[in-house]
Amino acid sequence: SPRSVATASLRRRRFAMPRSEAFVQVLAAVRAQNLAIALSRLRISVQEFAEFLRTLDFERSGLRVEDVEVLLGKMPTPEEARRVLRHASEQEKLRDIEQKIIPLCSLPDAEVRLRVAYVAMTHQSQYDRLVERVSCWQAAVAEVTSSKRLHELLRTALKVANYINHGAGGADAGAKAISIKSLPPFAAYSCGRASAMDYLCITLCDGEFLLHLASELASVPKAARDSSKALREDILGFVWSATFVQAQAPGLVARAAMRSGDHEEADDGEPIARPRAATCGHGPRRANSPRSAVDDIEGLSSSVEERLGRLLEGLLREQQELGRRLEAAESATVLTQRFLGDPSRLLAPEEFLGYVSDFVAGLGQASL
């Protein structure tokens, strides 16, 4: 009958279609999909990637920074690694993605190694960007301190402000220094069609003066657009990276002397690597035999220690230099604000430099 034919056809289709229940699924569906996508972007195989994490050979990875960024936070957790490795001898029972990550599961600290590798691959460029930002800040403050045209401009603006507030006798009764915070209201003052900025342009700020003034303050506009708070936070992030590597280095070196993938579970559930026995797996070591696995592991431990040592040396040197530059920039900003006679309330560097930058830009507009 038609009904029996349809039933038989349905049974054949069910038999032909592989059932997902036939495979062991350790990773959740979304996590498995995200990890599979991230691994598919690698230019090297998963086995080569696992070997890179094991040896921490940062200079010969074949990896791009963007590949590592995508993989951050996606390495198998200790629990996932244990569950996958239970089926390592029967990989066919695992789903494709679980089979693919077996080499990564053999590393008890894959995520830590990946983060250390990310720091190694990015710290130089991060350091260069931070140095550039701090240097721009330092240069801008130094330009404000040394610009003779800016000082002449501020003295003239002070005379104009005292005349506006106190009349002809303003030089004696008025302020002795113009506050940087008072530049915006000064720039906005006008009487009829004439403004205070117009007067400065007529008496002092011709085209040549403004051109040289802009040259003397070349770094100020860029520094004013930066945020000193964000810069400090970025430097703290750099310091945290150095601290992270410093904290993880001893454990990574110690685990390099242990057999990869040979884990026990401690009381807290974390995997523990067991030291490799002093045999090659085929009886006692002979004097004329090839280098034993023990020698290989000792060589790896020495190499990992050397690489992490070089990385830490560079990180700590860069950290100290950033701290020195930041302290110098902060001190120079305080001295410059006091030099300009405005010690009542110190401004944030970008606020202080912003007043100067906007004032100079306003003069350029007024001169048109």
CORDA-V82022 format. One record per residue. N is the residue number from 1. RES is the residue in one small letter. SS is DSSP state (H for helix, E for strand, L for the rest). OMEGA is omega in whole degrees, 0 to 359 (999 if undefined). Layout:
N,RES,SS,OMEGA
N,RES,SS,OMEGA
//
This chain:
1,s,L,179
2,p,H,182
3,r,H,180
4,s,H,177
5,v,H,179
6,a,H,179
7,t,H,179
8,a,H,179
9,s,H,179
10,l,H,179
11,r,H,179
12,r,H,180
13,r,H,179
14,r,H,181
15,f,H,184
16,a,H,184
17,m,L,178
18,p,L,181
19,r,L,180
20,s,H,180
21,e,H,181
22,a,H,181
23,f,L,176
24,v,E,181
25,q,L,180
26,v,L,183
27,l,L,173
28,a,L,188
29,a,H,183
30,v,H,180
31,r,H,178
32,a,H,180
33,q,H,180
34,n,H,180
35,l,H,179
36,a,H,179
37,i,H,181
38,a,H,180
39,l,H,181
40,s,H,180
41,r,L,181
42,l,L,175
43,r,L,178
44,i,L,180
45,s,L,178
46,v,H,178
47,q,H,178
48,e,H,178
49,f,H,178
50,a,H,178
51,e,H,176
52,f,H,179
53,l,H,181
54,r,H,184
55,t,H,183
56,l,L,177
57,d,L,190
58,f,H,186
59,e,H,184
60,r,H,186
61,s,L,188
62,g,L,181
63,l,L,172
64,r,L,180
65,v,H,181
66,e,H,176
67,d,H,180
68,v,H,180
69,e,H,180
70,v,H,184
71,l,H,180
72,l,L,180
73,g,L,183
74,k,L,179
75,m,L,179
76,p,L,176
77,t,L,178
78,p,H,180
79,e,H,178
80,e,H,180
81,a,H,179
82,r,H,181
83,r,H,178
84,v,H,184
85,l,H,175
86,r,L,182
87,h,L,184
88,a,H,180
89,s,H,178
90,e,H,187
91,q,H,182
92,e,H,178
93,k,H,182
94,l,E,173
95,r,L,183
96,d,H,184
97,i,H,178
98,e,H,176
99,q,H,184
100,k,H,186
101,i,L,179
102,i,H,178
103,p,H,179
104,l,H,179
105,c,H,178
106,s,L,176
107,l,L,184
108,p,L,184
109,d,L,185
110,a,H,182
111,e,H,177
112,v,H,180
113,r,H,180
114,l,H,180
115,r,H,176
116,v,H,178
117,a,H,179
118,y,H,177
119,v,H,180
120,a,H,184
121,m,H,188
122,t,H,189
123,h,H,182
124,q,H,180
125,s,H,177
126,q,H,179
127,y,H,181
128,d,H,179
129,r,H,180
130,l,H,178
131,v,H,179
132,e,H,181
133,r,H,179
134,v,H,179
135,s,H,177
136,c,H,177
137,w,H,179
138,q,H,181
139,a,H,181
140,a,H,180
141,v,H,179
142,a,H,179
143,e,H,178
144,v,H,181
145,t,H,189
146,s,H,185
147,s,L,179
148,k,H,180
149,r,H,178
150,l,H,180
151,h,H,177
152,e,H,179
153,l,H,180
154,l,H,177
155,r,H,178
156,t,H,178
157,a,H,178
158,l,H,179
159,k,H,180
160,v,H,181
161,a,H,179
162,n,H,178
163,y,H,179
164,i,H,186
165,n,H,189
166,h,H,179
167,g,H,186
168,a,H,181
169,g,H,185
170,g,H,182
171,a,H,180
172,d,H,186
173,a,H,187
174,g,L,181
175,a,L,180
176,k,L,178
177,a,L,180
178,i,L,180
179,s,L,177
180,i,H,180
181,k,H,181
182,s,H,181
183,l,H,178
184,p,H,178
185,p,H,177
186,f,H,181
187,a,H,182
188,a,H,184
189,y,L,175
190,s,E,177
191,c,E,187
192,g,L,180
193,r,L,182
194,a,E,179
195,s,E,178
196,a,H,179
197,m,H,177
198,d,H,181
199,y,H,178
200,l,H,180
201,c,H,182
202,i,H,187
203,t,H,189
204,l,L,194
205,c,L,172
206,d,L,185
207,g,H,181
208,e,H,179
209,f,H,182
210,l,H,179
211,l,H,179
212,h,H,179
213,l,H,178
214,a,H,179
215,s,H,180
216,e,H,183
217,l,L,188
218,a,L,184
219,s,L,188
220,v,H,181
221,p,H,180
222,k,H,179
223,a,H,180
224,a,H,180
225,r,H,179
226,d,L,179
227,s,L,179
228,s,H,178
229,k,H,178
230,a,H,178
231,l,H,178
232,r,H,179
233,e,H,178
234,d,H,177
235,i,H,176
236,l,H,176
237,g,H,177
238,f,H,179
239,v,H,179
240,w,H,179
241,s,H,178
242,a,H,179
243,t,H,179
244,f,H,180
245,v,H,180
246,q,H,180
247,a,H,185
248,q,H,186
249,a,H,181
250,p,H,179
251,g,H,179
252,l,H,178
253,v,H,180
254,a,H,182
255,r,H,176
256,a,H,179
257,a,L,180
258,m,L,185
259,r,L,179
260,s,L,174
261,g,L,181
262,d,L,190
263,h,E,167
264,e,E,178
265,e,E,176
266,a,L,182
267,d,L,181
268,d,L,177
269,g,L,181
270,e,L,178
271,p,E,178
272,i,E,178
273,a,E,178
274,r,L,177
275,p,L,179
276,r,L,177
277,a,L,185
278,a,L,174
279,t,E,182
280,c,L,182
281,g,L,180
282,h,L,179
283,g,L,182
284,p,E,179
285,r,L,178
286,r,L,183
287,a,L,184
288,n,L,182
289,s,L,175
290,p,L,178
291,r,L,182
292,s,L,177
293,a,H,178
294,v,H,178
295,d,H,178
296,d,H,182
297,i,H,177
298,e,H,177
299,g,H,178
300,l,H,180
301,s,H,179
302,s,H,180
303,s,H,179
304,v,H,179
305,e,H,180
306,e,H,181
307,r,H,179
308,l,H,177
309,g,H,178
310,r,H,179
311,l,H,181
312,l,H,179
313,e,H,178
314,g,H,181
315,l,H,182
316,l,H,177
317,r,H,179
318,e,H,178
319,q,H,179
320,q,H,181
321,e,H,177
322,l,H,178
323,g,H,180
324,r,H,181
325,r,H,180
326,l,H,179
327,e,H,179
328,a,H,180
329,a,H,179
330,e,H,180
331,s,H,180
332,a,H,179
333,t,H,178
334,v,H,181
335,l,H,181
336,t,H,179
337,q,H,177
338,r,H,178
339,f,H,180
340,l,L,172
341,g,L,181
342,d,L,185
343,p,L,187
344,s,L,178
345,r,L,182
346,l,L,182
347,l,L,171
348,a,L,184
349,p,H,182
350,e,H,177
351,e,H,179
352,f,H,180
353,l,H,178
354,g,H,177
355,y,H,181
356,v,H,182
357,s,H,180
358,d,H,180
359,f,H,179
360,v,H,179
361,a,H,178
362,g,H,177
363,l,H,178
364,g,H,178
365,q,H,181
366,a,H,183
367,s,L,181
368,l,L,999
//
